[in-house]
Amino acid sequence: MADETLSTETVEDTDRSLASAVLAPRYLLGVVGVVAFATVPFVGVSTTQLLVLIGAFYFGMFAMSWDVVSGYTGEISFGHALFFAVGGYTSTLLNLGFGLPPTVTIPAGVLLAAVAGLLIGVPALRIRGPYLSLVTLVAPLILLQVFIIYGDIFGGELGLSSPAALVTADEFDLVVTANYYIALGLFLAILLLLFAVTRSDVGSVLTAIREDEDAVAAAGLNVAKFKVFAFVLSAAIGGLAGAMFVHTPVGSPRPSQLLALIVSIEVLIAAILGGMGTIVGAGLGGVFFYFVNDLLNQQDFTIPLVGVGINEASLLIFALLTMALIYVLPQGVFPWAIRAGRRLLGRAREKPVATDGGRETSPIEQVSERYRRALDELEERLRSDER
């Protein structure tokens, strides 16, 4: 009877903790943000601005895919545009060359991007730090040279003509609106998927690998398996973003949009601005970076003293802003906003907010604790079998 009462109290406590987590201010604020984005087409936003937001959502997906590897495992990638390009070019070539619809070519692009992630992830297991970053940097440069050498197939530096559109309609405004909601829905789906993965046991292991890879291996976990998983998942999502992007009115299969080194640098800056190792921060950072960068590129204002137009120095402005944030807010804007919100509500904690969303214990402690519990359960089962 006492056990039943204890079990009931435990369930009630779990339900209350779950309800309090769901009703947390940051999640409620997220719901408000989703509703706000959903109403954007009905509040007088121009078609041009909707097109920019479409591109921003796909860039935000790309930033989240980068954050899975670099933000959580600490394996910094300087050539993540490779997966973006593999997905986009695969879908385009299959559509233009074989007449396959986007419903077939897009999954093919995702699959090939995942294979590319596997091809890079497995050899990368033998190297760490700057050597891995060098490999990720060289890989897209090699692919770009292949595109140039076989320009008759890949279109060279000019790229290919646009493939079939995701949505067709007589009115262009309807096409743009439909693409907007497709991009928003996919952005939210990927956000929820990666949020669930990174908040699971797998996410704890990935974060622990970033903190101390040797400690994770000493705990009896297969580090290589989790690294490969992160690379493949990241590549697949990056490939999905690229494959969808080329079929929108704002995207096209060109190296300047999919494969150029500047694309990899931009996604790195966006993730750092939002907050590495947070998924949400990286996604919002990607959306913010793309939208504001496009806005700056449309300005004709000349910066005093230096005599340079804002549209010519947009990337420089973001780079300087990123360097300043590294010193002032090293964890990024999103974790800082969480801490500021807690202080505002009078719920500040003594322990700092972790980059993975504010866990109270370190990732290594979480992994070790789960490993110890698993051993205890195994030992109990062996004892019960002997009886």
DOVEXZA-287417 format. One line per field, with one value per residue (C-alpha): residue number from 0; x, y, z negated. Coordinates in Angstrom, 3 decimals. Layout:
residues N
sedren: (NUM	...) .
xx: (X	...) .
yy: (Y	...) .
zz: (Z	...) .
***
This chain:
residues 387
sedren: (0	1	2	3	4	5	6	7	8	9	10	11	12	13	14	15	16	17	18	19	20	21	22	23	24	25	26	27	28	29	30	31	32	33	34	35	36	37	38	39	40	41	42	43	44	45	46	47	48	49	50	51	52	53	54	55	56	57	58	59	60	61	62	63	64	65	66	67	68	69	70	71	72	73	74	75	76	77	78	79	80	81	82	83	84	85	86	87	88	89	90	91	92	93	94	95	96	97	98	99	100	101	102	103	104	105	106	107	108	109	110	111	112	113	114	115	116	117	118	119	120	121	122	123	124	125	126	127	128	129	130	131	132	133	134	135	136	137	138	139	140	141	142	143	144	145	146	147	148	149	150	151	152	153	154	155	156	157	158	159	160	161	162	163	164	165	166	167	168	169	170	171	172	173	174	175	176	177	178	179	180	181	182	183	184	185	186	187	188	189	190	191	192	193	194	195	196	197	198	199	200	201	202	203	204	205	206	207	208	209	210	211	212	213	214	215	216	217	218	219	220	221	222	223	224	225	226	227	228	229	230	231	232	233	234	235	236	237	238	239	240	241	242	243	244	245	246	247	248	249	250	251	252	253	254	255	256	257	258	259	260	261	262	263	264	265	266	267	268	269	270	271	272	273	274	275	276	277	278	279	280	281	282	283	284	285	286	287	288	289	290	291	292	293	294	295	296	297	298	299	300	301	302	303	304	305	306	307	308	309	310	311	312	313	314	315	316	317	318	319	320	321	322	323	324	325	326	327	328	329	330	331	332	333	334	335	336	337	338	339	340	341	342	343	344	345	346	347	348	349	350	351	352	353	354	355	356	357	358	359	360	361	362	363	364	365	366	367	368	369	370	371	372	373	374	375	376	377	378	379	380	381	382	383	384	385	386) .
xx: (0.000	2.845	4.519	1.348	1.115	4.772	4.296	1.252	3.142	6.059	3.751	2.081	5.467	6.520	3.328	3.787	7.418	6.426	3.618	5.915	8.497	5.910	4.584	8.070	8.255	10.792	8.524	5.493	7.551	8.466	4.782	4.145	7.020	5.613	2.196	3.832	5.707	2.531	0.661	3.411	1.780	-1.405	0.116	1.056	4.514	5.577	6.275	9.942	10.224	8.482	11.055	13.836	12.189	11.932	15.665	16.207	14.301	16.365	19.569	18.345	17.916	21.438	22.731	20.969	22.519	25.971	25.262	24.593	28.238	30.175	28.064	27.543	30.557	32.984	34.236	34.360	33.493	34.665	33.197	29.645	28.406	29.459	26.281	24.113	25.496	25.271	21.566	20.824	22.812	21.585	17.956	18.576	20.452	17.862	15.059	16.628	18.407	15.841	12.602	11.968	9.600	10.874	9.067	11.602	14.691	14.634	14.793	17.569	19.477	19.044	20.272	23.362	24.154	23.943	26.362	28.712	28.492	29.401	32.343	33.733	32.708	34.353	37.844	37.537	37.406	41.177	41.875	40.901	41.021	42.570	43.269	39.569	38.730	41.251	39.610	36.180	37.601	39.307	36.406	34.055	36.984	37.684	34.020	33.977	36.922	35.086	32.100	34.367	36.249	33.005	31.204	29.138	27.423	27.428	27.319	30.717	30.866	27.636	25.653	22.646	19.266	16.534	14.757	11.008	9.241	7.770	4.498	2.915	0.037	-1.264	-0.474	3.102	1.921	0.219	3.417	5.453	2.952	2.810	6.618	6.734	4.559	6.445	9.729	8.287	6.784	10.020	12.045	9.849	9.886	13.691	13.896	11.675	13.520	16.974	15.723	14.404	17.620	19.939	17.852	17.872	20.591	22.260	22.494	24.051	26.710	27.452	27.870	30.054	32.262	32.772	33.700	36.062	36.148	38.525	36.234	33.307	35.397	36.508	32.842	32.512	30.695	31.568	32.661	33.128	29.524	28.129	30.436	29.413	25.757	26.190	27.924	25.286	22.343	23.898	24.666	21.167	19.478	21.890	21.190	17.443	17.738	19.799	17.518	14.414	16.094	16.894	13.211	12.057	11.751	14.677	17.124	19.157	21.842	24.854	28.146	27.746	24.569	25.389	29.090	31.274	33.548	31.662	28.540	30.374	31.743	28.303	26.712	29.505	28.965	25.197	25.512	27.963	25.678	22.672	24.522	26.482	25.212	21.616	19.917	17.280	19.925	21.639	18.353	17.258	20.773	20.612	17.252	18.451	21.755	20.183	17.408	19.581	22.396	19.947	18.610	22.125	22.911	20.009	21.246	23.071	24.256	28.018	29.790	31.439	35.237	35.908	33.864	32.515	28.877	26.988	26.007	29.700	30.658	27.698	29.769	32.491	29.883	28.650	32.213	33.066	29.819	30.683	34.155	32.635	30.092	32.811	34.294	31.046	28.671	30.859	27.894	25.810	22.637	20.181	21.781	22.262	18.556	17.620	19.751	18.384	14.833	15.461	16.911	13.954	11.537	13.514	14.412	18.145	20.212	23.683	24.980	25.600	23.385	25.011	25.200	22.900	19.962	20.679	21.249	22.265	24.838	27.723	27.303	30.060	28.321	25.053	26.648	28.545	25.399	23.441	26.275	26.362	22.594	22.796	25.475	23.389	20.333	22.391	23.800	20.286	19.074	22.009	21.279	17.590	18.461	20.772	17.960) .
yy: (0.000	2.317	1.457	2.344	5.677	6.396	5.478	7.752	10.640	10.071	10.150	13.323	14.970	13.987	15.404	18.658	18.985	18.276	20.839	23.460	22.786	23.147	26.363	27.823	31.419	30.636	27.951	30.213	32.912	30.373	29.656	33.385	33.599	30.738	32.412	35.703	34.056	32.291	35.601	37.435	37.066	38.708	41.832	43.724	42.254	42.647	39.753	40.706	40.495	37.107	35.852	36.987	35.202	32.006	32.082	32.944	29.873	27.554	29.200	28.733	25.001	24.926	26.642	24.095	21.235	22.777	23.127	19.385	18.611	21.709	23.017	19.714	17.527	20.442	19.255	22.619	22.349	25.064	23.427	22.514	23.995	20.699	18.988	21.957	21.765	17.970	18.068	21.007	19.826	16.235	17.328	19.746	17.278	14.546	16.971	18.622	15.569	12.837	14.762	13.386	15.423	17.218	14.661	12.113	14.252	15.913	12.609	11.509	14.687	14.046	10.464	11.460	14.235	11.678	9.440	12.423	12.933	9.292	9.530	12.520	11.428	7.991	9.140	12.122	9.775	9.380	13.102	15.907	19.656	21.750	18.695	17.845	21.473	21.399	18.292	19.899	23.050	21.273	18.955	21.635	23.282	19.978	19.607	23.162	22.343	19.245	21.433	23.769	21.003	19.248	22.479	20.897	18.770	20.981	24.396	25.557	28.751	30.034	27.053	25.341	26.619	26.511	23.159	22.627	24.667	23.147	24.994	26.273	28.730	31.390	34.192	34.683	35.966	32.628	30.773	32.900	32.506	28.729	28.533	30.652	28.251	25.244	26.798	27.778	24.317	22.553	24.922	24.142	20.386	20.296	22.482	20.082	17.023	18.314	19.718	16.256	14.531	16.912	16.790	12.999	10.667	10.970	14.726	14.329	12.029	14.425	17.315	15.173	14.387	18.102	18.518	15.532	12.844	10.642	10.664	9.504	6.674	5.745	5.488	2.629	4.510	4.206	7.728	6.885	5.736	8.958	11.124	9.348	9.670	13.413	13.821	11.820	13.550	16.950	16.172	14.820	17.934	20.231	18.285	18.584	22.354	22.616	20.310	22.266	25.650	25.223	24.555	27.841	31.199	32.592	29.702	28.438	25.772	28.085	27.722	31.249	30.181	26.579	25.787	28.873	29.229	32.341	30.209	28.088	31.214	32.818	29.798	29.748	33.428	32.932	30.017	31.892	34.926	32.830	30.483	27.346	24.121	25.327	24.403	27.098	29.805	28.562	28.426	31.903	33.190	31.847	33.505	36.793	36.743	36.039	38.613	41.436	40.682	40.985	44.209	45.658	44.641	46.783	49.938	52.660	54.495	55.137	54.646	57.938	58.214	54.918	55.815	52.291	51.448	49.303	46.945	46.296	45.729	43.673	40.551	42.652	44.199	40.775	39.515	42.455	41.955	38.292	39.124	41.574	39.004	36.409	38.710	40.063	37.088	34.068	31.682	33.675	35.723	32.888	31.596	35.199	35.871	32.840	34.073	37.603	36.271	34.268	37.311	39.388	36.857	36.573	32.963	33.306	30.289	30.265	27.921	29.336	28.411	25.731	26.134	23.161	24.910	25.169	21.703	21.854	19.024	18.731	16.507	14.160	13.723	12.949	10.317	8.734	8.590	6.895	4.426	3.599	3.095	0.772	-1.317	-1.477	-2.649	-5.278	-6.513	-6.752	-8.788	-11.189	-11.695	-12.338	-14.893	-16.719	-16.974) .
zz: (0.000	-0.869	2.419	4.323	2.504	3.223	6.885	7.167	5.583	7.965	10.983	9.725	9.172	12.686	14.158	12.268	13.384	16.974	16.833	15.316	18.035	20.802	19.242	18.781	20.029	22.769	24.255	24.067	25.759	28.442	29.086	29.419	31.897	33.987	34.086	35.089	37.969	39.071	39.360	41.259	44.728	43.395	41.809	44.948	45.545	49.160	51.512	51.607	47.832	47.835	50.327	48.004	45.081	47.139	47.727	44.049	42.879	45.077	43.900	40.327	41.032	42.403	39.240	37.040	39.009	38.462	34.745	34.370	35.159	34.231	31.373	29.581	30.305	30.597	34.006	35.767	39.452	41.842	44.925	44.000	47.274	48.853	47.608	48.558	52.104	52.425	51.562	53.851	56.868	56.612	56.622	59.495	61.709	61.233	62.006	65.055	66.446	65.835	65.414	61.911	59.700	56.577	54.398	55.662	56.193	52.760	50.792	53.164	52.334	48.614	49.001	50.981	48.495	45.663	47.594	47.944	44.185	43.669	46.086	44.194	40.706	40.719	41.795	39.459	36.475	36.640	36.345	33.991	33.613	36.387	38.538	38.707	39.439	42.292	43.771	43.651	45.218	48.114	49.016	50.459	52.266	54.006	54.919	56.312	58.558	59.771	60.622	62.610	64.429	65.390	66.127	68.897	66.226	63.129	64.795	63.509	61.466	63.056	61.831	63.361	64.429	61.805	61.401	61.127	58.480	55.334	55.906	59.091	59.367	61.711	59.257	58.093	54.705	54.026	54.960	52.564	49.722	50.174	50.209	47.074	45.111	46.459	45.314	41.922	41.373	42.308	40.115	37.107	37.828	37.972	34.870	32.909	34.213	33.320	30.034	29.101	30.188	28.364	25.169	25.159	23.888	27.292	26.886	23.447	24.891	27.771	25.343	23.095	26.096	26.535	22.868	22.578	25.251	23.278	20.246	22.377	23.801	20.282	19.290	21.770	24.547	28.229	29.122	32.800	33.148	31.729	33.847	37.042	36.047	35.548	38.923	40.811	39.101	39.686	43.333	44.001	42.596	44.425	47.628	47.039	46.630	49.833	51.828	50.831	51.239	54.959	55.738	54.216	56.012	53.975	54.399	57.334	57.886	57.983	56.077	54.724	52.920	52.040	52.048	51.856	48.821	47.810	47.216	44.633	42.958	42.818	41.153	38.571	37.773	37.542	35.110	32.890	32.794	31.774	29.452	30.281	28.777	28.395	31.724	31.108	30.904	34.063	35.971	34.914	35.518	39.070	39.721	38.228	40.129	43.536	43.140	41.788	44.239	47.134	45.649	45.387	48.970	50.166	48.424	50.354	47.243	47.077	43.769	42.685	42.508	44.313	47.394	47.867	48.523	46.028	48.841	49.529	45.899	44.644	43.944	42.313	40.009	38.926	38.468	36.206	34.305	33.825	32.510	30.027	28.877	28.347	25.700	24.229	24.658	25.393	25.223	27.707	27.556	26.837	23.596	22.464	23.111	20.973	18.083	18.442	18.425	15.277	13.535	14.670	13.213	10.009	10.680	11.299	10.339	8.883	11.590	15.078	18.017	20.122	23.858	24.324	22.716	19.005	17.575	13.913	14.120	16.515	19.596	18.400	15.047	16.822	19.059	16.190	14.081	16.862	17.378	13.652	13.578	16.582	14.839	11.667	13.597	15.405	12.100	10.615	13.601	13.298	9.597	10.255	12.963	10.544	8.014) .
***
